Amino acid sequence: MEKQPTLSELEEIARGAGELLLSYQNRDLHIAHKGRINLVTEADKAAEKYILSRINQNYPDHRIIAEESGIHDNESPYSWYVDPLDGTGNYAHGIPIYSVSIGITVKDELQFGVVFDPTRNECYSAEKGKGAWMNGNVIRVSNADVLENAMLVTGFPYDITTSKRDNLENYARLSKLSRGVRRLGSAALDLAYVACGRLDGYWELDLHPYDVAAGALLVREAGGVVTTTEGVSKFMDDEHASILVANPVIHGQLLSVLQVANK
């Protein structure tokens, strides 16, 4: 049987990558464009190289799905979902809202998740069936029960100028129905903030599995509900999937609004 990673090991790896990101902040980042508004920096690459080296050192047979280097395919029940710098746009502009995200599935079931915010030294972690924590303290989703009192968060696709699924109609509608809708620029932190109750709900339409694997487990283990914006429980099956997360009460209210808006 293959050696199983531990949550503390994931936390250590994520923190190491976060320290690397901090060390690059005052350097020339050599920013490149993967698209008109989709950036990549030397820091992204360095952090991913560090994470992958740690995985390959101890788990050379494990499968890896990483943002910058793609799929490292191995025949293993273990898959690592790695986003070395979630919030590159913020990072490149000196905005301190970004994170390292690492999730692990075992036989396609989320087992471990860690999201590390290096600028605030906040490490969010979760293990299937055991709970979710921030710096070792148990976290729970909010108890908001009315959408008009809920603080929400969302994001927009990189192809917002051309996509029909630009999320703008949803944003406008929910801005009027809720206490407000924030746009932080890091999907992993959006999920972590819902998990710890800072925000009441989050949705987005065009994401990759490595964007959401760790954060989705955080929300589930903190008592929240995670689906697609259509209400489907399997949100990691599509390479460009949607996601909707919230506490159990707000989730249903958000789902109703999104289903009407997207008919």
N, C-alpha and C positions, 0 to 999 in steps of 0.2 A: 504494500500500500504506500502511495506517495506521502511524503512528509507534508503536513499541513501548516500553513503560515499561522501566526498568532496576531491578534489585534494589536498588541503592544509592538510587534515588529512592524506592522503597517504604520503605526503612529511614528515610530522612529524614522522610517524611510521618508514619510511625508514631511516631517520636521526637517530632516536633512535637505530635502529638495527646497523647502521654504527658506532655509538659511542661504542656499545658493541664490535664490531669487533676490533676496535682500542684498546680497553682496554685489549683484549686477546693477543695482539701481543707479549708481553714480558713474557707470561706464557708458561707452558708446554701445548701444544695444544692437546696432546693425539691423535695423528694422527692414523686413521684406514683406511683400504683399502676396498673399495666397488668393486674394480677390480685392475688389475696390476698397472694402472696409474690413477685410479679414487679414489681420497682421500676424507675423511670426517674428520673434526676436531671438538673439543669441541666448538669452536667458531661458526661453522655452526649450531650446535644444539641449542646453547644458543640464537643466533640471531633468528632462526626460532621459538623457544619457545616464545620469546618476541613478535614477529610479530603476531603469532597465538593468544596469550593472548589478544592483543589489538583488534584483529578482533572479537574474541569470546565475549569480554566484551561488545562491542557495536553492533555487528551483529551476534548473536549466530545462526541465521537461515541460514546464507550465506554458500555457498559451497566453499571449499578451496582445491586447488591442490598445494601441497607443495613438494619441492624436497626431504626433508629428511623423512617426516612422511606420504607422499602419499596423497590419496584423502580422504577428510572429506566430505562425501556426504550428502547433504541436498536438499530438494525440494525448490529451490530458483532460480529466474532468475539471481541472482548475483553470479558470480564465481570469486574468488581471486586466482591469479597465483603467487606463492611466491617462489623466489629463494633467500634464506637468505644470501648466500655468493657465488656469481658467480665469479669463478676464484680461487677456493680452492687451486689448485696446486701452483699458484703464491703466495697466502697467506701463505701456509705452508713453502715455501722457502724464505719468507721475501721479495718477490717482490711486490712493492706497486701498483699493477694493479689488482683490484678486485672491486666488487660492490654489492649492495643490489638491487634486482629487484622485483617490485610489480606491477602487472597488474590486472585490473578488467574488466570482460565482463558482459554485461547486455543482456540477451537473446542471448548469443553467439556472441555478437558484442563488440569489444573492445571499452571501454568507458574512462578508466583512465589508465595512466601508469607513473611510477616513477622509475628512475634508479639513485641511489646515490653512488657517489665515495667518500668514507670518507677520503682518503688520500689527495685529492685535494679540499675537501669541495665543490664538484660540484654536484648539484642536478638537474637532467634533469626531466622534467615533461611534460605531454601532456593530453589534454582532447579532446574527439572526437568533431570535428567541431569547435573547439575554438583555436587551435594552439599548439605550443610546445615552451618550455622555458628552459633555463639553469640559475639557480639562479635568476629567474624572468625576464631575458632578452630573447626576442624572438630569436629563432634559425631557420635557414633554411639550406636545403641541398646545396651542392656546385653547381656551374654553369659550371663545367667541361663538355666539349662536345666531347672530343676525348679520346678514351680508352688509347692511348699511353701517355697521360698526366695525367692519373688518378692514384691516390694512393689507393690501395685496401687493404682489410684485409680479412682473412679467419681463419678457425680452422680445427682441425682434430678429428676424432672419437676416443673414448677411446679404441675401438677394432682395432686400426690401424694395428696391427701386423697380424690380421686374416681376416679383412673385405676386400671384393673386392671393396667396395665403400670407399677407403681410402683417396680420394681427392688429392692424390699426382700428378696424371696426370693433373688435373685442375690447381693445384698450379704451376706446371712447365710451362704449356702453358700460363697462364695469367701473370706469372712473366716476360715472354719474350714480351708480348703484351702491358704491362702497364708500368707505372713509377716505380712500385714496389708493392710487396704484403707483408704486415705485418702479424704477428701472435701474438696477444696481450694476449690471454688466458682468455678473458672474453667476451662471446657473447653479454651480455647486454651492455658493454662499446663499443664493435664494432658497435653496432646499434646506440648508443648515439653519437658516433663520426661521423657516417655518417649523422645523423640528424643535427648536428651542423656544418657540412661542413669540418671538419678536415680530414675526409677520404671520398673518392668519391663512393665507393661501397664495399659491403660485401656479401659473400656467405658462406654457410656451409651445409653439407649434412645430419648430424644425430643429431638432436636436439629435446628437449622436449618442450611442450608448455610453461612451466614456464621459460624456457631460453629466450624466444623471445617475450612473450606477451607485456610486457611494452615497450621494445625497438622498436618493430614493429610499435606501435602506435606513438612513437616519430617520426619515419621516415615519416610515412604517414602525420602526422600533420605538419611536417616541409617541405612538398612538394615533398617527395620522393615516389617511387613505391616499393611495397612489394609483392612478390610472392614466390612460390617455385622455385627451379632451373629448373623446367619444364615449368614455366610461369603460374602456376595455382594460382588463387587469394586466395584460402582458404588454408593457410599454417599451421593452428593449428589443422586440423582434424586428423592428423596422429601422434601417440605417438613418432615416430622417423622420423620427417619431415625434409625436406630441406628448406632453405630460401635463397632468393636473394633480396637484397635491394640496391638502388642507386637513383640518380636523374633520371628523366624520360628519358634523352638522353643516359646516360651511362648504365642504366638498360637494354635497348634494345640491346646494343652492347655486354654486358656481357652474356645476355641470348643466343644470337647467338653462342657465343664461347662455352658456357657450353653445349648447345644442340648438337653441333658437337662432342665435347669431350666425351660425355656420350652415344653416339649411340652404 
